[in-house]
Amino acid sequence: MTKLYGAIEAGGTKFVCAVSDENLNILKRVKIPTTVPAETMAEVFKFFDENPVVAMGIGSFGPIDVNRSSDTYGYITTTPKKGWANYNFLGDMKAHYDIPYVWTTDVNVAAYGELKKGSAQGKNSCIYLTVGTGVGGGGVVNGQLLEGFGHPEMGHIIMRRHPEDAYQGNCPYHHDCLEGLCAGPAVEGRAGGIKAFDIPKDAKDWEIEAYYLAQACVDYTVILSPEKIIFGGGVSKQDQLFPMIRKSFAEQMNGYLKTPDLDDYIVHVALGDDAGITGCLLLAQEEAAKN
């Protein structure tokens, strides 16, 4: 009998649930609006009731508790998303399905998907950074998801300001962290409310954006030495950014560390919107093999 594996990519706007076969071919997939837990999870349970799986990978928006020794392991914790703060996500899943689970962040599963099947295939480490409404980052080091007492919050590293940037930053916690200066709302705020896709590709705004993203890449490089840094999300679809990021990275690194060729080091996501689901399914399959 064919074993089926489950995946949940839980985002702040929508949940994507999927089921695959043993070759990780996706057999069924559904998108569910993220409203409140009672409504959204009812649809999740309906999907998996109809499509039973032997193991599941879950990548969730955060912050979440990934510390197995914590009383709130498996919870979504301090999210501003209405109704989801302190929600026992993993506990609710376990109450419905007695199967093995992998529980981590949406960006960690995307990093894992890219490592195994995407831009970092054949490598042992990578960083995945999504730049959209917010900025989130996940990582894999020596083939293992990057976690400590908690999970990475790579979007909230503090930035050295670009000398020509007067924008104060819109993160309510830190103002001039990476998210506060680089996420979509920051790009539009700096441009006086112009939507990112309407900002001319040769505008100074993109040089400033590239400077901050490059600075972040320098920070991740000197701390973790990943073999690839992979960008996803809406802002990163601005193709003109990548040469600018690489150029600024070289200037800011200033010869301190020898890195891989930058054209092959700072790259686009290969799996697109499937990176997270792919990572979830891979992790589910590996977890099932342990049990």
C-alpha positions in Angstrom: 0.0 0.0 0.0 1.4 3.4 -1.0 2.4 5.6 1.9 1.1 9.2 1.8 2.9 12.2 3.3 1.3 15.4 4.5 2.3 19.0 4.4 1.0 22.2 5.9 2.5 25.6 4.9 0.6 27.9 7.3 0.8 31.5 6.2 -0.7 34.6 7.6 -3.0 34.9 4.6 -3.6 31.3 3.6 -2.8 27.7 4.5 -1.6 25.4 1.8 -2.2 21.7 2.6 -0.9 18.9 0.4 -0.5 15.2 0.2 2.2 13.3 -1.8 3.2 9.8 -2.6 6.5 8.2 -1.7 8.2 9.9 -4.6 7.0 13.2 -3.3 4.6 13.7 -6.3 1.9 16.0 -5.0 -1.4 14.2 -5.4 -3.8 16.7 -3.8 -3.4 20.3 -2.7 -5.8 22.8 -1.2 -5.6 26.5 -0.2 -7.5 27.6 2.9 -7.9 31.3 4.0 -6.3 32.1 7.3 -9.2 33.5 9.3 -9.4 32.3 12.9 -8.3 28.9 14.2 -11.8 27.3 14.5 -12.6 28.0 10.9 -9.2 27.5 9.2 -8.4 24.3 11.2 -11.8 22.8 10.5 -10.9 22.9 6.8 -7.4 21.5 7.5 -8.9 18.6 9.4 -11.5 18.0 6.7 -8.7 17.8 4.1 -6.6 15.3 6.0 -9.6 13.3 7.1 -10.2 12.7 3.5 -6.5 12.1 2.7 -4.9 10.2 5.6 -1.1 10.4 5.8 1.6 8.5 7.7 3.6 11.6 8.7 3.4 15.4 8.3 5.7 18.4 8.0 4.3 21.7 9.2 5.9 25.1 8.4 4.1 27.9 10.2 4.1 31.7 10.3 5.4 32.9 13.6 6.7 33.5 16.1 6.3 29.9 17.1 7.7 27.7 19.9 10.1 25.1 18.5 11.8 24.3 21.8 10.8 20.7 22.6 11.5 21.2 26.4 9.1 24.2 26.5 5.6 24.0 28.0 4.4 25.8 24.9 6.2 23.7 22.3 4.1 23.5 19.1 2.3 26.8 19.8 2.0 29.9 17.7 3.0 32.4 20.3 3.0 36.2 20.1 1.7 36.8 16.6 -0.5 39.9 16.0 -2.7 37.7 13.7 -6.1 37.9 15.4 -7.1 34.7 17.2 -3.8 32.9 16.6 -1.7 34.1 19.5 -0.9 31.3 22.0 -2.7 28.8 19.8 -1.6 25.1 20.3 -1.2 24.3 16.7 0.8 21.1 17.0 -1.3 19.9 20.0 -4.5 20.3 18.0 -3.0 18.3 15.1 -1.9 15.5 17.4 -5.3 15.3 19.0 -6.7 14.5 15.5 -3.9 12.4 14.0 -1.5 10.1 15.9 1.4 10.3 13.5 5.0 11.7 13.5 5.3 15.4 12.9 8.0 17.9 12.1 7.2 21.4 13.4 9.1 24.4 12.3 8.8 27.8 10.5 7.5 28.4 7.0 10.9 29.9 6.0 12.8 26.9 7.5 10.8 24.4 5.4 11.4 26.6 2.3 15.1 26.6 3.0 15.0 22.8 3.4 13.1 22.4 0.1 15.6 24.5 -1.7 18.5 22.6 -0.2 17.1 19.2 -1.3 15.3 20.1 -4.6 16.1 23.7 -5.5 18.9 26.2 -5.8 21.0 24.7 -3.1 20.7 21.1 -4.3 23.8 19.1 -3.6 24.9 21.5 -0.8 24.9 21.0 3.0 23.8 24.5 4.0 21.8 27.5 2.8 19.9 30.5 3.9 16.4 31.3 2.5 15.2 34.8 2.8 11.7 35.9 1.8 11.2 39.7 1.3 7.5 40.6 0.9 5.0 42.1 3.4 7.6 41.3 6.0 11.1 39.8 5.9 11.7 36.3 7.2 14.7 33.9 7.0 15.3 30.3 7.6 18.4 28.2 7.3 19.9 24.7 7.1 23.4 24.1 8.5 25.1 20.7 8.0 21.8 19.3 6.7 19.9 20.3 9.8 17.2 23.0 10.3 18.7 26.0 12.0 17.1 26.3 15.5 18.3 27.0 19.0 16.1 27.9 22.0 13.9 29.3 19.3 13.9 29.8 15.6 15.8 32.4 13.5 14.3 35.9 13.1 16.6 37.0 10.4 14.4 39.9 9.4 15.0 41.7 12.6 18.8 42.2 12.5 19.7 45.8 13.0 21.0 47.7 10.0 23.7 50.3 9.5 21.9 53.1 7.7 22.5 53.9 4.0 24.0 57.4 4.1 21.3 58.8 1.7 18.3 57.1 3.4 16.1 59.3 5.4 13.3 56.8 5.9 12.9 56.0 9.6 11.8 52.4 9.2 8.4 50.9 9.9 9.1 48.0 12.3 7.1 48.8 15.5 9.8 47.1 17.5 13.1 48.2 16.0 12.4 50.8 13.3 15.6 50.3 11.3 15.9 46.5 11.3 16.1 44.7 8.0 12.3 44.2 7.9 11.6 47.8 8.9 13.8 49.1 6.0 13.4 46.5 3.3 10.0 44.8 3.4 7.4 45.8 0.8 5.7 48.5 3.0 9.1 50.0 3.6 10.0 50.2 -0.1 6.6 51.9 -0.8 6.9 54.2 2.3 10.4 55.3 1.2 9.0 56.0 -2.3 6.1 58.1 -0.9 3.5 55.5 -1.2 4.3 54.3 -4.8 3.7 50.6 -5.2 7.0 48.6 -5.6 6.2 47.5 -9.1 5.6 51.1 -10.2 8.9 52.4 -8.9 11.3 52.8 -11.9 14.0 50.1 -12.0 16.8 52.8 -12.1 15.4 54.7 -9.0 17.7 55.4 -6.1 15.2 53.4 -3.9 16.5 50.1 -5.4 20.1 51.0 -4.7 19.2 51.6 -1.1 17.2 48.3 -1.0 20.1 46.4 -2.4 22.5 48.0 0.1 20.5 46.7 3.0 19.9 43.2 1.5 23.6 43.0 0.8 24.5 44.0 4.3 22.2 41.3 5.6 23.9 38.8 3.3 27.3 39.9 4.7 26.0 39.3 8.3 24.7 35.9 7.5 27.9 35.0 5.7 30.3 35.9 8.5 28.1 34.2 11.1 27.0 31.0 9.3 29.0 30.7 6.1 26.1 29.2 4.1 26.9 27.7 0.7 23.9 29.6 -0.8 21.8 32.6 0.0 18.4 32.3 -1.7 15.9 35.1 -2.1 12.1 34.5 -2.4 9.1 36.8 -1.9 7.6 39.7 -3.9 10.3 42.3 -3.6 13.0 39.8 -4.7 11.2 39.4 -8.0 12.7 42.7 -9.0 15.4 41.2 -11.2 17.4 44.4 -11.3 18.1 44.0 -7.6 20.3 40.9 -7.8 23.3 42.4 -9.6 23.1 45.4 -7.3 23.0 43.1 -4.2 26.0 41.2 -5.4 28.0 44.4 -6.2 27.1 46.0 -2.8 27.9 42.7 -1.0 31.4 42.7 -2.5 31.9 46.3 -1.5 30.7 45.8 2.0 32.6 42.5 2.5 35.7 44.4 1.3 37.8 41.3 0.6 37.6 40.1 4.2 36.3 36.6 3.4 36.6 34.5 0.3 33.1 33.5 -0.8 31.8 31.4 -3.7 31.3 33.2 -7.0 28.6 35.7 -6.2 26.5 35.0 -9.3 26.1 31.5 -7.9 26.0 32.5 -4.2 23.2 35.1 -4.0 20.4 33.6 -6.1 16.7 33.4 -6.8 14.5 30.7 -5.3 14.3 27.8 -7.8 11.1 26.1 -6.5 9.1 29.3 -6.4 5.9 29.0 -4.3 6.5 25.3 -3.9 9.6 25.6 -1.8 7.8 25.4 1.5 5.5 22.5 0.6 8.4 20.6 -0.9 10.4 21.1 2.4 7.4 19.9 4.5 7.0 16.8 2.4 10.7 15.9 2.5 10.8 16.4 6.3 7.6 14.3 6.7 9.1 11.5 4.7 12.4 11.6 6.7 10.4 11.6 10.0 8.3 8.6 9.0 11.5 6.7 8.2 12.7 7.2 11.8 9.5 5.8 13.3 
